[in-house]
Amino acid sequence: MERIRCLIEYFRCSSDQNGSDDQREISIERYLYAGEQPDWEKQTIAINASKVNVFVGR
C-alpha cells in the first residue's frame, strides 16, 4: 500500500510542477484478496497484491 501512495504522490508532485496543461490519470485497476472481497465499512483486511496502471496523456 505504501508503494501505491508513493507512486500517486510522485505523479501529483510532477503534475504540479508541469502546470495545468499536464493531464494525468492514475487508477487502481484491481486488488487481489486472500478470499472474498471484504466489506470495507465492517472490517480491515490486508491486501496481498495490487496492480496499478498509470495512464499519461501528453
C-alpha positions as CSV (number, residue, x, y, z in Angstrom):
1,M,0.0,0.0,0.0
2,E,2.9,2.3,0.8
3,R,4.3,1.9,-2.7
4,I,0.9,2.9,-4.2
5,R,0.8,6.1,-2.0
6,C,4.4,6.9,-3.1
7,L,3.5,6.5,-6.8
8,I,0.4,8.7,-6.5
9,E,2.4,11.3,-4.6
10,Y,5.2,11.3,-7.2
11,F,2.8,11.9,-10.1
12,R,0.8,14.5,-8.2
13,C,4.0,16.5,-7.5
14,S,5.2,16.0,-11.1
15,S,1.9,17.3,-12.4
16,D,2.0,20.3,-10.1
17,Q,5.5,21.2,-11.5
18,N,4.3,20.8,-15.1
19,G,1.3,23.1,-14.7
20,S,-2.3,22.6,-15.5
21,D,-1.6,21.5,-19.1
22,D,-0.2,18.2,-17.9
23,Q,-3.2,15.8,-17.9
24,R,-2.6,12.6,-15.9
25,E,-4.9,9.9,-14.7
26,I,-4.0,7.4,-12.0
27,S,-6.3,4.5,-11.5
28,I,-6.0,1.3,-9.4
29,E,-7.2,-1.5,-11.7
30,R,-7.8,-4.3,-9.2
31,Y,-6.9,-5.8,-5.9
32,L,-6.1,-9.5,-5.2
33,Y,-7.5,-10.7,-1.9
34,A,-7.0,-13.9,0.0
35,G,-10.7,-14.7,-0.1
36,E,-13.9,-12.8,-0.9
37,Q,-13.8,-9.1,-1.4
38,P,-14.3,-7.5,2.1
39,D,-16.9,-5.1,3.2
40,W,-14.6,-2.1,3.9
41,E,-17.1,-0.5,6.3
42,K,-17.1,-3.5,8.6
43,Q,-13.5,-4.9,8.6
44,T,-10.0,-4.2,7.6
45,I,-8.2,-6.9,5.6
46,A,-4.7,-6.8,4.3
47,I,-4.3,-6.6,0.5
48,N,-2.0,-9.4,-0.7
49,A,-1.1,-7.8,-4.0
50,S,-2.2,-4.9,-6.2
51,K,-1.8,-3.7,-9.8
52,V,-1.6,-0.1,-10.7
53,N,-1.8,1.2,-14.2
54,V,-0.8,4.8,-14.8
55,F,-2.1,6.5,-17.9
56,V,-0.4,9.6,-19.0
57,G,-2.0,11.8,-21.7
58,R,0.6,14.1,-23.2
